[in-house]
Amino acid sequence: MFRGKKYQDSAKLIDRTKLYDPAEAMDTVLKTAKAKFDETIEVHVRLGVDSRHADQQVRGAIVLPNGTGKEVRVLVFTKDDRVEAAREAGAEYVGAMDLVEKIQKENWFEFDVVIASPDMMGIVGRLGRVLGPKGLMPNPKAGTVTPDVARAVKEAKAGKIEYRLDKTNIIHCPIGKASFGTEKLTENFNTLLGAIIKAKPASAKGQYIRSCVIASTMGPGIKISPARIEA
């Protein structure tokens, strides 16, 4: 696979045989973020569970202390007195059947997070086939199905992220931008990994965190020692 000169230069900064301490890895990943834009720093964690089993699912949401650095557009499905509350909390789009039809008929997806009050899930469920594959379907475990839509909007705006296993038992999450610096990124990293460790299924056996890699949007991966995370 062809890699550009910047990627190759960044790769020279990394010892491929080494498992890094989290703080050292964060310093190193910032040196590899050489793009002209403010690169996102992402974490990829492989867990020692089997996502095919319901009792070994790992999923949840956490508000990163320093946010994600991304402007989040929020859509809320709700009605009655919650409509104004959602708007006041900062939601860009608030509605009910009108928004369902807009998504269905216009293939409209100008939003990043979808929140719904429980009484709306009957109609929101109709969007499962289009929202599900995009990871946008509201879910109680992620706190996006809730009667307190205003609070959910504020959390989304403050940097709330959802973590969940993919089919290969890996969690992929952003923890901020390169411009955050080592201290803020490390704080976000520790918050996310702490939540993942806390969510360890009782049925999980053996080593829980099998591997952990961080990388900038355009840069190479840096391996972090699982032992340093779970210590």
Sequence and secondary structure as in RCSB ss.txt:
>XXXX:A:sequence
MFRGKKYQDSAKLIDRTKLYDPAEAMDTVLKTAKAKFDETIEVHVRLGVDSRHADQQVRGAIVLPNGTGKEVRVL
VFTKDDRVEAAREAGAEYVGAMDLVEKIQKENWFEFDVVIASPDMMGIVGRLGRVLGPKGLMPNPKAGTVTPDVA
RAVKEAKAGKIEYRLDKTNIIHCPIGKASFGTEKLTENFNTLLGAIIKAKPASAKGQYIRSCVIASTMGPGIKIS
PARIEA
>XXXX:A:secstr
    HHHHHHHTTS TT  B HHHHHHHHHHH  SSS  EEEEEEEESS TTSGGG  EEEEE TT  S    EE
EE  TTHHHHHHHHT SEEESHHHHHHHHHH     SEEEE GGGHHHHGGGHHHHGGGT S  GGGT B S HH
HHHHHHHHTEEEEEB TTSEEEEEEEEGGG HHHHHHHHHHHHHHHHHT  TT  S SEEEEEEEETTS  EEE 
HHHHH 
